[in-house]
Amino acid sequence: MSVDEADVLHVDVTDPRPADHGLDEALLGSDGTGMAFVRQLGGQVSWFPDESGSGKTIRVRMQPRGLDHTFPRIEAP
C-alpha cells in the first residue's frame, strides 16, 4: 500500500488463483470480498498476472474526490 504525491492510494493484493478466476464475481459483489464496495467508492480496479504465471496481482487505485483535508481541532478536557 502506498500514497503518491497526489494523495492517490494504491493497494496491491496478490491472489494465488490464475488469470481472472473469480474476478468478475468479485467486482460484481457476488462473492463477499468487498470489491464492489471499493468500486462504489470510486476505486479503479485492475489486475495483471504475476511473474510465475500461476497467480495474479489485483491493484486498486483510490483518488480523493472533493475531500476537505482540514480536520477540526478537538481540545482535550
mmJSON file of the N, C-alpha and C atoms, coordinates in Angstrom:
{"data_MODEL":{"atom_site":{
"group_PDB":["ATOM","ATOM","ATOM","ATOM","ATOM","ATOM","ATOM","ATOM","ATOM","ATOM","ATOM","ATOM","ATOM","ATOM","ATOM","ATOM","ATOM","ATOM","ATOM","ATOM","ATOM","ATOM","ATOM","ATOM","ATOM","ATOM","ATOM","ATOM","ATOM","ATOM","ATOM","ATOM","ATOM","ATOM","ATOM","ATOM","ATOM","ATOM","ATOM","ATOM","ATOM","ATOM","ATOM","ATOM","ATOM","ATOM","ATOM","ATOM","ATOM","ATOM","ATOM","ATOM","ATOM","ATOM","ATOM","ATOM","ATOM","ATOM","ATOM","ATOM","ATOM","ATOM","ATOM","ATOM","ATOM","ATOM","ATOM","ATOM","ATOM","ATOM","ATOM","ATOM","ATOM","ATOM","ATOM","ATOM","ATOM","ATOM","ATOM","ATOM","ATOM","ATOM","ATOM","ATOM","ATOM","ATOM","ATOM","ATOM","ATOM","ATOM","ATOM","ATOM","ATOM","ATOM","ATOM","ATOM","ATOM","ATOM","ATOM","ATOM","ATOM","ATOM","ATOM","ATOM","ATOM","ATOM","ATOM","ATOM","ATOM","ATOM","ATOM","ATOM","ATOM","ATOM","ATOM","ATOM","ATOM","ATOM","ATOM","ATOM","ATOM","ATOM","ATOM","ATOM","ATOM","ATOM","ATOM","ATOM","ATOM","ATOM","ATOM","ATOM","ATOM","ATOM","ATOM","ATOM","ATOM","ATOM","ATOM","ATOM","ATOM","ATOM","ATOM","ATOM","ATOM","ATOM","ATOM","ATOM","ATOM","ATOM","ATOM","ATOM","ATOM","ATOM","ATOM","ATOM","ATOM","ATOM","ATOM","ATOM","ATOM","ATOM","ATOM","ATOM","ATOM","ATOM","ATOM","ATOM","ATOM","ATOM","ATOM","ATOM","ATOM","ATOM","ATOM","ATOM","ATOM","ATOM","ATOM","ATOM","ATOM","ATOM","ATOM","ATOM","ATOM","ATOM","ATOM","ATOM","ATOM","ATOM","ATOM","ATOM","ATOM","ATOM","ATOM","ATOM","ATOM","ATOM","ATOM","ATOM","ATOM","ATOM","ATOM","ATOM","ATOM","ATOM","ATOM","ATOM","ATOM","ATOM","ATOM","ATOM","ATOM","ATOM","ATOM","ATOM","ATOM","ATOM","ATOM","ATOM","ATOM","ATOM","ATOM","ATOM","ATOM","ATOM","ATOM","ATOM","ATOM","ATOM","ATOM"],
"id":[1,2,3,4,5,6,7,8,9,10,11,12,13,14,15,16,17,18,19,20,21,22,23,24,25,26,27,28,29,30,31,32,33,34,35,36,37,38,39,40,41,42,43,44,45,46,47,48,49,50,51,52,53,54,55,56,57,58,59,60,61,62,63,64,65,66,67,68,69,70,71,72,73,74,75,76,77,78,79,80,81,82,83,84,85,86,87,88,89,90,91,92,93,94,95,96,97,98,99,100,101,102,103,104,105,106,107,108,109,110,111,112,113,114,115,116,117,118,119,120,121,122,123,124,125,126,127,128,129,130,131,132,133,134,135,136,137,138,139,140,141,142,143,144,145,146,147,148,149,150,151,152,153,154,155,156,157,158,159,160,161,162,163,164,165,166,167,168,169,170,171,172,173,174,175,176,177,178,179,180,181,182,183,184,185,186,187,188,189,190,191,192,193,194,195,196,197,198,199,200,201,202,203,204,205,206,207,208,209,210,211,212,213,214,215,216,217,218,219,220,221,222,223,224,225,226,227,228,229,230,231],
"type_symbol":["N","C","C","N","C","C","N","C","C","N","C","C","N","C","C","N","C","C","N","C","C","N","C","C","N","C","C","N","C","C","N","C","C","N","C","C","N","C","C","N","C","C","N","C","C","N","C","C","N","C","C","N","C","C","N","C","C","N","C","C","N","C","C","N","C","C","N","C","C","N","C","C","N","C","C","N","C","C","N","C","C","N","C","C","N","C","C","N","C","C","N","C","C","N","C","C","N","C","C","N","C","C","N","C","C","N","C","C","N","C","C","N","C","C","N","C","C","N","C","C","N","C","C","N","C","C","N","C","C","N","C","C","N","C","C","N","C","C","N","C","C","N","C","C","N","C","C","N","C","C","N","C","C","N","C","C","N","C","C","N","C","C","N","C","C","N","C","C","N","C","C","N","C","C","N","C","C","N","C","C","N","C","C","N","C","C","N","C","C","N","C","C","N","C","C","N","C","C","N","C","C","N","C","C","N","C","C","N","C","C","N","C","C","N","C","C","N","C","C","N","C","C","N","C","C","N","C","C","N","C","C"],
"label_atom_id":["N","CA","C","N","CA","C","N","CA","C","N","CA","C","N","CA","C","N","CA","C","N","CA","C","N","CA","C","N","CA","C","N","CA","C","N","CA","C","N","CA","C","N","CA","C","N","CA","C","N","CA","C","N","CA","C","N","CA","C","N","CA","C","N","CA","C","N","CA","C","N","CA","C","N","CA","C","N","CA","C","N","CA","C","N","CA","C","N","CA","C","N","CA","C","N","CA","C","N","CA","C","N","CA","C","N","CA","C","N","CA","C","N","CA","C","N","CA","C","N","CA","C","N","CA","C","N","CA","C","N","CA","C","N","CA","C","N","CA","C","N","CA","C","N","CA","C","N","CA","C","N","CA","C","N","CA","C","N","CA","C","N","CA","C","N","CA","C","N","CA","C","N","CA","C","N","CA","C","N","CA","C","N","CA","C","N","CA","C","N","CA","C","N","CA","C","N","CA","C","N","CA","C","N","CA","C","N","CA","C","N","CA","C","N","CA","C","N","CA","C","N","CA","C","N","CA","C","N","CA","C","N","CA","C","N","CA","C","N","CA","C","N","CA","C","N","CA","C","N","CA","C","N","CA","C","N","CA","C","N","CA","C","N","CA","C","N","CA","C"],
"label_alt_id":[null,null,null,null,null,null,null,null,null,null,null,null,null,null,null,null,null,null,null,null,null,null,null,null,null,null,null,null,null,null,null,null,null,null,null,null,null,null,null,null,null,null,null,null,null,null,null,null,null,null,null,null,null,null,null,null,null,null,null,null,null,null,null,null,null,null,null,null,null,null,null,null,null,null,null,null,null,null,null,null,null,null,null,null,null,null,null,null,null,null,null,null,null,null,null,null,null,null,null,null,null,null,null,null,null,null,null,null,null,null,null,null,null,null,null,null,null,null,null,null,null,null,null,null,null,null,null,null,null,null,null,null,null,null,null,null,null,null,null,null,null,null,null,null,null,null,null,null,null,null,null,null,null,null,null,null,null,null,null,null,null,null,null,null,null,null,null,null,null,null,null,null,null,null,null,null,null,null,null,null,null,null,null,null,null,null,null,null,null,null,null,null,null,null,null,null,null,null,null,null,null,null,null,null,null,null,null,null,null,null,null,null,null,null,null,null,null,null,null,null,null,null,null,null,null,null,null,null,null,null,null],
"label_comp_id":["MET","MET","MET","SER","SER","SER","VAL","VAL","VAL","ASP","ASP","ASP","GLU","GLU","GLU","ALA","ALA","ALA","ASP","ASP","ASP","VAL","VAL","VAL","LEU","LEU","LEU","HIS","HIS","HIS","VAL","VAL","VAL","ASP","ASP","ASP","VAL","VAL","VAL","THR","THR","THR","ASP","ASP","ASP","PRO","PRO","PRO","ARG","ARG","ARG","PRO","PRO","PRO","ALA","ALA","ALA","ASP","ASP","ASP","HIS","HIS","HIS","GLY","GLY","GLY","LEU","LEU","LEU","ASP","ASP","ASP","GLU","GLU","GLU","ALA","ALA","ALA","LEU","LEU","LEU","LEU","LEU","LEU","GLY","GLY","GLY","SER","SER","SER","ASP","ASP","ASP","GLY","GLY","GLY","THR","THR","THR","GLY","GLY","GLY","MET","MET","MET","ALA","ALA","ALA","PHE","PHE","PHE","VAL","VAL","VAL","ARG","ARG","ARG","GLN","GLN","GLN","LEU","LEU","LEU","GLY","GLY","GLY","GLY","GLY","GLY","GLN","GLN","GLN","VAL","VAL","VAL","SER","SER","SER","TRP","TRP","TRP","PHE","PHE","PHE","PRO","PRO","PRO","ASP","ASP","ASP","GLU","GLU","GLU","SER","SER","SER","GLY","GLY","GLY","SER","SER","SER","GLY","GLY","GLY","LYS","LYS","LYS","THR","THR","THR","ILE","ILE","ILE","ARG","ARG","ARG","VAL","VAL","VAL","ARG","ARG","ARG","MET","MET","MET","GLN","GLN","GLN","PRO","PRO","PRO","ARG","ARG","ARG","GLY","GLY","GLY","LEU","LEU","LEU","ASP","ASP","ASP","HIS","HIS","HIS","THR","THR","THR","PHE","PHE","PHE","PRO","PRO","PRO","ARG","ARG","ARG","ILE","ILE","ILE","GLU","GLU","GLU","ALA","ALA","ALA","PRO","PRO","PRO"],
"label_asym_id":["A","A","A","A","A","A","A","A","A","A","A","A","A","A","A","A","A","A","A","A","A","A","A","A","A","A","A","A","A","A","A","A","A","A","A","A","A","A","A","A","A","A","A","A","A","A","A","A","A","A","A","A","A","A","A","A","A","A","A","A","A","A","A","A","A","A","A","A","A","A","A","A","A","A","A","A","A","A","A","A","A","A","A","A","A","A","A","A","A","A","A","A","A","A","A","A","A","A","A","A","A","A","A","A","A","A","A","A","A","A","A","A","A","A","A","A","A","A","A","A","A","A","A","A","A","A","A","A","A","A","A","A","A","A","A","A","A","A","A","A","A","A","A","A","A","A","A","A","A","A","A","A","A","A","A","A","A","A","A","A","A","A","A","A","A","A","A","A","A","A","A","A","A","A","A","A","A","A","A","A","A","A","A","A","A","A","A","A","A","A","A","A","A","A","A","A","A","A","A","A","A","A","A","A","A","A","A","A","A","A","A","A","A","A","A","A","A","A","A","A","A","A","A","A","A","A","A","A","A","A","A"],
"label_entity_id":["1","1","1","1","1","1","1","1","1","1","1","1","1","1","1","1","1","1","1","1","1","1","1","1","1","1","1","1","1","1","1","1","1","1","1","1","1","1","1","1","1","1","1","1","1","1","1","1","1","1","1","1","1","1","1","1","1","1","1","1","1","1","1","1","1","1","1","1","1","1","1","1","1","1","1","1","1","1","1","1","1","1","1","1","1","1","1","1","1","1","1","1","1","1","1","1","1","1","1","1","1","1","1","1","1","1","1","1","1","1","1","1","1","1","1","1","1","1","1","1","1","1","1","1","1","1","1","1","1","1","1","1","1","1","1","1","1","1","1","1","1","1","1","1","1","1","1","1","1","1","1","1","1","1","1","1","1","1","1","1","1","1","1","1","1","1","1","1","1","1","1","1","1","1","1","1","1","1","1","1","1","1","1","1","1","1","1","1","1","1","1","1","1","1","1","1","1","1","1","1","1","1","1","1","1","1","1","1","1","1","1","1","1","1","1","1","1","1","1","1","1","1","1","1","1","1","1","1","1","1","1"],
"label_seq_id":[1,1,1,2,2,2,3,3,3,4,4,4,5,5,5,6,6,6,7,7,7,8,8,8,9,9,9,10,10,10,11,11,11,12,12,12,13,13,13,14,14,14,15,15,15,16,16,16,17,17,17,18,18,18,19,19,19,20,20,20,21,21,21,22,22,22,23,23,23,24,24,24,25,25,25,26,26,26,27,27,27,28,28,28,29,29,29,30,30,30,31,31,31,32,32,32,33,33,33,34,34,34,35,35,35,36,36,36,37,37,37,38,38,38,39,39,39,40,40,40,41,41,41,42,42,42,43,43,43,44,44,44,45,45,45,46,46,46,47,47,47,48,48,48,49,49,49,50,50,50,51,51,51,52,52,52,53,53,53,54,54,54,55,55,55,56,56,56,57,57,57,58,58,58,59,59,59,60,60,60,61,61,61,62,62,62,63,63,63,64,64,64,65,65,65,66,66,66,67,67,67,68,68,68,69,69,69,70,70,70,71,71,71,72,72,72,73,73,73,74,74,74,75,75,75,76,76,76,77,77,77],
"pdbx_PDB_ins_code":[null,null,null,null,null,null,null,null,null,null,null,null,null,null,null,null,null,null,null,null,null,null,null,null,null,null,null,null,null,null,null,null,null,null,null,null,null,null,null,null,null,null,null,null,null,null,null,null,null,null,null,null,null,null,null,null,null,null,null,null,null,null,null,null,null,null,null,null,null,null,null,null,null,null,null,null,null,null,null,null,null,null,null,null,null,null,null,null,null,null,null,null,null,null,null,null,null,null,null,null,null,null,null,null,null,null,null,null,null,null,null,null,null,null,null,null,null,null,null,null,null,null,null,null,null,null,null,null,null,null,null,null,null,null,null,null,null,null,null,null,null,null,null,null,null,null,null,null,null,null,null,null,null,null,null,null,null,null,null,null,null,null,null,null,null,null,null,null,null,null,null,null,null,null,null,null,null,null,null,null,null,null,null,null,null,null,null,null,null,null,null,null,null,null,null,null,null,null,null,null,null,null,null,null,null,null,null,null,null,null,null,null,null,null,null,null,null,null,null,null,null,null,null,null,null,null,null,null,null,null,null],
"Cartn_x":[0.856,0.0,0.905,0.521,1.277,0.35,0.811,0.1,1.098,0.692,1.612,1.469,2.203,2.238,0.905,0.001,-1.333,-2.365,-1.914,-2.772,-3.62,-3.146,-3.832,-3.33,-4.273,-3.949,-3.83,-2.745,-2.513,-2.424,-3.234,-3.221,-3.063,-2.045,-1.831,-2.067,-2.851,-3.14,-2.809,-2.015,-1.7,-2.768,-3.058,-4.067,-3.433,-3.397,-2.742,-3.523,-4.78,-5.567,-5.151,-5.082,-4.609,-5.623,-5.087,-5.841,-6.98,-8.132,-9.243,-10.218,-9.771,-10.628,-11.307,-12.63,-13.4,-13.402,-12.633,-12.546,-13.848,-14.501,-15.775,-16.806,-16.889,-17.827,-17.477,-16.182,-15.744,-16.133,-15.907,-16.218,-17.716,-18.512,-19.967,-20.501,-19.667,-20.08,-20.754,-20.686,-21.397,-20.58,-19.352,-18.546,-18.193,-18.65,-18.436,-17.055,-16.253,-14.903,-14.85,-15.887,-15.905,-15.413,-15.07,-14.572,-15.638,-16.892,-17.96,-18.052,-17.862,-17.886,-16.726,-15.559,-14.396,-14.726,-15.359,-15.736,-16.791,-17.747,-18.764,-18.132,-17.026,-16.314,-15.413,-15.411,-14.624,-13.289,-13.042,-11.782,-11.692,-10.52,-10.252,-9.538,-10.095,-9.552,-8.976,-7.755,-7.125,-6.394,-5.927,-5.165,-4.151,-3.126,-2.129,-1.554,-1.14,-0.583,0.737,1.018,2.308,3.398,4.64,5.772,5.79,5.308,5.323,4.214,3.187,2.056,1.028,1.266,0.325,-0.684,-0.497,-1.404,-1.54,-2.037,-2.225,-2.094,-1.956,-1.99,-3.186,-3.981,-5.124,-4.699,-4.869,-4.435,-5.654,-5.741,-6.808,-6.156,-6.754,-6.289,-7.471,-7.292,-8.349,-7.904,-8.636,-8.367,-9.284,-8.73,-9.614,-10.465,-11.733,-12.652,-13.345,-13.068,-13.776,-13.616,-12.498,-12.299,-11.66,-12.136,-11.541,-10.457,-9.213,-8.102,-7.859,-8.758,-8.621,-9.558,-9.068,-9.835,-10.062,-11.241,-11.473,-10.523,-10.073,-9.195,-10.071,-9.782,-10.541,-9.621,-10.051,-9.26,-9.652,-8.658,-8.919,-9.42,-10.329,-10.842,-9.786],
"Cartn_y":[-1.157,0.0,1.224,2.224,3.463,4.609,5.824,7.038,7.886,8.328,9.121,10.607,11.432,12.873,13.564,12.925,13.491,12.927,12.301,11.688,10.546,9.875,8.712,7.48,6.714,5.49,4.339,3.575,2.403,1.185,0.167,-1.062,-2.229,-3.066,-4.275,-5.484,-6.431,-7.665,-8.83,-9.781,-10.953,-12.019,-12.726,-13.781,-14.992,-16.135,-17.303,-17.95,-17.545,-18.126,-17.505,-18.292,-17.778,-16.871,-16.059,-15.191,-14.481,-14.428,-13.671,-14.566,-15.727,-16.666,-15.963,-15.804,-15.215,-13.702,-13.056,-11.594,-10.92,-11.425,-10.835,-10.888,-12.021,-12.161,-11.194,-11.044,-10.128,-8.688,-8.276,-6.903,-6.631,-7.665,-7.512,-7.583,-8.019,-8.082,-9.368,-10.384,-11.627,-12.621,-12.252,-13.21,-12.744,-11.56,-11.074,-10.531,-10.23,-9.723,-8.22,-7.49,-6.041,-5.27,-5.955,-5.256,-4.35,-4.764,-3.913,-2.621,-2.715,-1.533,-0.605,-1.176,-0.38,0.398,-0.247,0.425,1.491,1.248,2.256,3.504,3.32,4.446,5.166,4.685,5.336,4.69,3.533,2.84,2.286,2.4,1.804,0.483,-0.595,-1.934,-2.486,-2.986,-3.649,-4.875,-5.704,-6.879,-7.229,-7.969,-8.454,-9.763,-10.669,-11.949,-11.73,-12.599,-12.492,-13.07,-12.893,-13.308,-14.804,-15.612,-17.061,-17.534,-16.692,-17.062,-17.92,-18.22,-19.077,-18.296,-17.013,-16.19,-14.824,-13.869,-12.512,-11.504,-10.258,-9.146,-8.29,-7.967,-7.074,-5.716,-4.688,-3.344,-2.435,-1.711,-0.731,0.636,1.587,2.976,3.828,4.543,5.391,6.848,7.628,9.056,9.827,10.707,11.501,12.433,12.553,13.415,14.374,15.633,16.663,16.547,16.027,15.893,17.151,17.57,18.698,18.128,18.471,17.909,18.629,19.531,20.165,19.462,19.194,18.49,19.417,19.327,20.189,19.818,20.809,20.563,20.287,19.203,18.823,18.974,19.778,20.017,19.005,18.473,17.54,18.322,17.734,18.452,18.647],
"Cartn_z":[0.0,0.0,0.0,-0.787,-0.829,-1.222,-0.943,-1.329,-2.11,-3.3,-4.108,-3.792,-4.531,-4.256,-4.51,-5.249,-5.494,-4.517,-3.437,-2.425,-2.97,-4.017,-4.566,-3.823,-3.303,-2.573,-3.561,-3.461,-4.299,-3.393,-3.691,-2.907,-3.878,-3.641,-4.433,-3.538,-4.049,-3.311,-4.235,-3.735,-4.539,-4.332,-5.402,-5.406,-6.084,-5.399,-5.986,-7.125,-7.309,-8.396,-9.724,-10.764,-12.053,-12.752,-13.631,-14.536,-13.823,-14.471,-13.903,-13.155,-12.727,-11.999,-10.822,-10.876,-9.791,-9.741,-10.599,-10.524,-10.941,-11.968,-12.391,-11.268,-10.576,-9.463,-8.334,-8.07,-7.011,-7.339,-8.589,-8.979,-8.974,-9.191,-9.143,-7.713,-6.778,-5.388,-4.992,-5.841,-5.535,-4.729,-4.349,-3.593,-2.182,-1.785,-0.432,-0.138,-1.152,-0.904,-0.684,-1.037,-0.87,-2.076,-3.157,-4.334,-4.961,-4.926,-5.458,-4.643,-3.336,-2.474,-2.823,-3.078,-3.486,-4.756,-5.708,-6.957,-6.706,-5.79,-5.47,-4.872,-4.17,-3.573,-4.579,-5.815,-6.858,-7.133,-6.549,-6.784,-8.187,-8.777,-10.079,-9.821,-10.356,-10.095,-11.389,-11.303,-12.439,-11.918,-12.828,-12.418,-13.5,-13.081,-14.029,-13.492,-14.383,-13.934,-13.205,-12.221,-11.549,-12.447,-12.023,-12.845,-13.135,-12.199,-12.394,-13.325,-13.498,-14.333,-13.621,-12.355,-11.63,-10.795,-10.643,-9.85,-10.477,-9.701,-10.214,-9.084,-9.468,-8.533,-8.895,-7.896,-8.077,-7.535,-8.343,-7.97,-7.871,-6.76,-6.548,-6.439,-7.121,-7.098,-6.645,-5.529,-4.97,-5.032,-5.81,-5.972,-5.034,-4.192,-3.342,-4.197,-3.825,-4.589,-3.646,-3.793,-3.043,-1.539,-1.095,0.343,0.9,2.033,2.73,3.626,3.349,4.114,5.434,5.822,7.115,8.093,9.252,10.253,11.449,12.057,13.224,14.364,15.071,16.21,17.421,18.106,19.294,20.488,21.41,22.618,23.679,24.343,25.442,26.645,27.434,28.614,29.686],
"occupancy":[1.0,1.0,1.0,1.0,1.0,1.0,1.0,1.0,1.0,1.0,1.0,1.0,1.0,1.0,1.0,1.0,1.0,1.0,1.0,1.0,1.0,1.0,1.0,1.0,1.0,1.0,1.0,1.0,1.0,1.0,1.0,1.0,1.0,1.0,1.0,1.0,1.0,1.0,1.0,1.0,1.0,1.0,1.0,1.0,1.0,1.0,1.0,1.0,1.0,1.0,1.0,1.0,1.0,1.0,1.0,1.0,1.0,1.0,1.0,1.0,1.0,1.0,1.0,1.0,1.0,1.0,1.0,1.0,1.0,1.0,1.0,1.0,1.0,1.0,1.0,1.0,1.0,1.0,1.0,1.0,1.0,1.0,1.0,1.0,1.0,1.0,1.0,1.0,1.0,1.0,1.0,1.0,1.0,1.0,1.0,1.0,1.0,1.0,1.0,1.0,1.0,1.0,1.0,1.0,1.0,1.0,1.0,1.0,1.0,1.0,1.0,1.0,1.0,1.0,1.0,1.0,1.0,1.0,1.0,1.0,1.0,1.0,1.0,1.0,1.0,1.0,1.0,1.0,1.0,1.0,1.0,1.0,1.0,1.0,1.0,1.0,1.0,1.0,1.0,1.0,1.0,1.0,1.0,1.0,1.0,1.0,1.0,1.0,1.0,1.0,1.0,1.0,1.0,1.0,1.0,1.0,1.0,1.0,1.0,1.0,1.0,1.0,1.0,1.0,1.0,1.0,1.0,1.0,1.0,1.0,1.0,1.0,1.0,1.0,1.0,1.0,1.0,1.0,1.0,1.0,1.0,1.0,1.0,1.0,1.0,1.0,1.0,1.0,1.0,1.0,1.0,1.0,1.0,1.0,1.0,1.0,1.0,1.0,1.0,1.0,1.0,1.0,1.0,1.0,1.0,1.0,1.0,1.0,1.0,1.0,1.0,1.0,1.0,1.0,1.0,1.0,1.0,1.0,1.0,1.0,1.0,1.0,1.0,1.0,1.0,1.0,1.0,1.0,1.0,1.0,1.0],
"B_iso_or_equiv":[0.0,0.0,0.0,0.0,0.0,0.0,0.0,0.0,0.0,0.0,0.0,0.0,0.0,0.0,0.0,0.0,0.0,0.0,0.0,0.0,0.0,0.0,0.0,0.0,0.0,0.0,0.0,0.0,0.0,0.0,0.0,0.0,0.0,0.0,0.0,0.0,0.0,0.0,0.0,0.0,0.0,0.0,0.0,0.0,0.0,0.0,0.0,0.0,0.0,0.0,0.0,0.0,0.0,0.0,0.0,0.0,0.0,0.0,0.0,0.0,0.0,0.0,0.0,0.0,0.0,0.0,0.0,0.0,0.0,0.0,0.0,0.0,0.0,0.0,0.0,0.0,0.0,0.0,0.0,0.0,0.0,0.0,0.0,0.0,0.0,0.0,0.0,0.0,0.0,0.0,0.0,0.0,0.0,0.0,0.0,0.0,0.0,0.0,0.0,0.0,0.0,0.0,0.0,0.0,0.0,0.0,0.0,0.0,0.0,0.0,0.0,0.0,0.0,0.0,0.0,0.0,0.0,0.0,0.0,0.0,0.0,0.0,0.0,0.0,0.0,0.0,0.0,0.0,0.0,0.0,0.0,0.0,0.0,0.0,0.0,0.0,0.0,0.0,0.0,0.0,0.0,0.0,0.0,0.0,0.0,0.0,0.0,0.0,0.0,0.0,0.0,0.0,0.0,0.0,0.0,0.0,0.0,0.0,0.0,0.0,0.0,0.0,0.0,0.0,0.0,0.0,0.0,0.0,0.0,0.0,0.0,0.0,0.0,0.0,0.0,0.0,0.0,0.0,0.0,0.0,0.0,0.0,0.0,0.0,0.0,0.0,0.0,0.0,0.0,0.0,0.0,0.0,0.0,0.0,0.0,0.0,0.0,0.0,0.0,0.0,0.0,0.0,0.0,0.0,0.0,0.0,0.0,0.0,0.0,0.0,0.0,0.0,0.0,0.0,0.0,0.0,0.0,0.0,0.0,0.0,0.0,0.0,0.0,0.0,0.0,0.0,0.0,0.0,0.0,0.0,0.0],
"pdbx_formal_charge":[null,null,null,null,null,null,null,null,null,null,null,null,null,null,null,null,null,null,null,null,null,null,null,null,null,null,null,null,null,null,null,null,null,null,null,null,null,null,null,null,null,null,null,null,null,null,null,null,null,null,null,null,null,null,null,null,null,null,null,null,null,null,null,null,null,null,null,null,null,null,null,null,null,null,null,null,null,null,null,null,null,null,null,null,null,null,null,null,null,null,null,null,null,null,null,null,null,null,null,null,null,null,null,null,null,null,null,null,null,null,null,null,null,null,null,null,null,null,null,null,null,null,null,null,null,null,null,null,null,null,null,null,null,null,null,null,null,null,null,null,null,null,null,null,null,null,null,null,null,null,null,null,null,null,null,null,null,null,null,null,null,null,null,null,null,null,null,null,null,null,null,null,null,null,null,null,null,null,null,null,null,null,null,null,null,null,null,null,null,null,null,null,null,null,null,null,null,null,null,null,null,null,null,null,null,null,null,null,null,null,null,null,null,null,null,null,null,null,null,null,null,null,null,null,null,null,null,null,null,null,null],
"auth_seq_id":[1,1,1,2,2,2,3,3,3,4,4,4,5,5,5,6,6,6,7,7,7,8,8,8,9,9,9,10,10,10,11,11,11,12,12,12,13,13,13,14,14,14,15,15,15,16,16,16,17,17,17,18,18,18,19,19,19,20,20,20,21,21,21,22,22,22,23,23,23,24,24,24,25,25,25,26,26,26,27,27,27,28,28,28,29,29,29,30,30,30,31,31,31,32,32,32,33,33,33,34,34,34,35,35,35,36,36,36,37,37,37,38,38,38,39,39,39,40,40,40,41,41,41,42,42,42,43,43,43,44,44,44,45,45,45,46,46,46,47,47,47,48,48,48,49,49,49,50,50,50,51,51,51,52,52,52,53,53,53,54,54,54,55,55,55,56,56,56,57,57,57,58,58,58,59,59,59,60,60,60,61,61,61,62,62,62,63,63,63,64,64,64,65,65,65,66,66,66,67,67,67,68,68,68,69,69,69,70,70,70,71,71,71,72,72,72,73,73,73,74,74,74,75,75,75,76,76,76,77,77,77],
"auth_comp_id":["MET","MET","MET","SER","SER","SER","VAL","VAL","VAL","ASP","ASP","ASP","GLU","GLU","GLU","ALA","ALA","ALA","ASP","ASP","ASP","VAL","VAL","VAL","LEU","LEU","LEU","HIS","HIS","HIS","VAL","VAL","VAL","ASP","ASP","ASP","VAL","VAL","VAL","THR","THR","THR","ASP","ASP","ASP","PRO","PRO","PRO","ARG","ARG","ARG","PRO","PRO","PRO","ALA","ALA","ALA","ASP","ASP","ASP","HIS","HIS","HIS","GLY","GLY","GLY","LEU","LEU","LEU","ASP","ASP","ASP","GLU","GLU","GLU","ALA","ALA","ALA","LEU","LEU","LEU","LEU","LEU","LEU","GLY","GLY","GLY","SER","SER","SER","ASP","ASP","ASP","GLY","GLY","GLY","THR","THR","THR","GLY","GLY","GLY","MET","MET","MET","ALA","ALA","ALA","PHE","PHE","PHE","VAL","VAL","VAL","ARG","ARG","ARG","GLN","GLN","GLN","LEU","LEU","LEU","GLY","GLY","GLY","GLY","GLY","GLY","GLN","GLN","GLN","VAL","VAL","VAL","SER","SER","SER","TRP","TRP","TRP","PHE","PHE","PHE","PRO","PRO","PRO","ASP","ASP","ASP","GLU","GLU","GLU","SER","SER","SER","GLY","GLY","GLY","SER","SER","SER","GLY","GLY","GLY","LYS","LYS","LYS","THR","THR","THR","ILE","ILE","ILE","ARG","ARG","ARG","VAL","VAL","VAL","ARG","ARG","ARG","MET","MET","MET","GLN","GLN","GLN","PRO","PRO","PRO","ARG","ARG","ARG","GLY","GLY","GLY","LEU","LEU","LEU","ASP","ASP","ASP","HIS","HIS","HIS","THR","THR","THR","PHE","PHE","PHE","PRO","PRO","PRO","ARG","ARG","ARG","ILE","ILE","ILE","GLU","GLU","GLU","ALA","ALA","ALA","PRO","PRO","PRO"],
"auth_asym_id":["A","A","A","A","A","A","A","A","A","A","A","A","A","A","A","A","A","A","A","A","A","A","A","A","A","A","A","A","A","A","A","A","A","A","A","A","A","A","A","A","A","A","A","A","A","A","A","A","A","A","A","A","A","A","A","A","A","A","A","A","A","A","A","A","A","A","A","A","A","A","A","A","A","A","A","A","A","A","A","A","A","A","A","A","A","A","A","A","A","A","A","A","A","A","A","A","A","A","A","A","A","A","A","A","A","A","A","A","A","A","A","A","A","A","A","A","A","A","A","A","A","A","A","A","A","A","A","A","A","A","A","A","A","A","A","A","A","A","A","A","A","A","A","A","A","A","A","A","A","A","A","A","A","A","A","A","A","A","A","A","A","A","A","A","A","A","A","A","A","A","A","A","A","A","A","A","A","A","A","A","A","A","A","A","A","A","A","A","A","A","A","A","A","A","A","A","A","A","A","A","A","A","A","A","A","A","A","A","A","A","A","A","A","A","A","A","A","A","A","A","A","A","A","A","A","A","A","A","A","A","A"],
"auth_atom_id":["N","CA","C","N","CA","C","N","CA","C","N","CA","C","N","CA","C","N","CA","C","N","CA","C","N","CA","C","N","CA","C","N","CA","C","N","CA","C","N","CA","C","N","CA","C","N","CA","C","N","CA","C","N","CA","C","N","CA","C","N","CA","C","N","CA","C","N","CA","C","N","CA","C","N","CA","C","N","CA","C","N","CA","C","N","CA","C","N","CA","C","N","CA","C","N","CA","C","N","CA","C","N","CA","C","N","CA","C","N","CA","C","N","CA","C","N","CA","C","N","CA","C","N","CA","C","N","CA","C","N","CA","C","N","CA","C","N","CA","C","N","CA","C","N","CA","C","N","CA","C","N","CA","C","N","CA","C","N","CA","C","N","CA","C","N","CA","C","N","CA","C","N","CA","C","N","CA","C","N","CA","C","N","CA","C","N","CA","C","N","CA","C","N","CA","C","N","CA","C","N","CA","C","N","CA","C","N","CA","C","N","CA","C","N","CA","C","N","CA","C","N","CA","C","N","CA","C","N","CA","C","N","CA","C","N","CA","C","N","CA","C","N","CA","C","N","CA","C","N","CA","C","N","CA","C","N","CA","C","N","CA","C","N","CA","C","N","CA","C"],
"pdbx_PDB_model_num":[1,1,1,1,1,1,1,1,1,1,1,1,1,1,1,1,1,1,1,1,1,1,1,1,1,1,1,1,1,1,1,1,1,1,1,1,1,1,1,1,1,1,1,1,1,1,1,1,1,1,1,1,1,1,1,1,1,1,1,1,1,1,1,1,1,1,1,1,1,1,1,1,1,1,1,1,1,1,1,1,1,1,1,1,1,1,1,1,1,1,1,1,1,1,1,1,1,1,1,1,1,1,1,1,1,1,1,1,1,1,1,1,1,1,1,1,1,1,1,1,1,1,1,1,1,1,1,1,1,1,1,1,1,1,1,1,1,1,1,1,1,1,1,1,1,1,1,1,1,1,1,1,1,1,1,1,1,1,1,1,1,1,1,1,1,1,1,1,1,1,1,1,1,1,1,1,1,1,1,1,1,1,1,1,1,1,1,1,1,1,1,1,1,1,1,1,1,1,1,1,1,1,1,1,1,1,1,1,1,1,1,1,1,1,1,1,1,1,1,1,1,1,1,1,1,1,1,1,1,1,1]
}}}
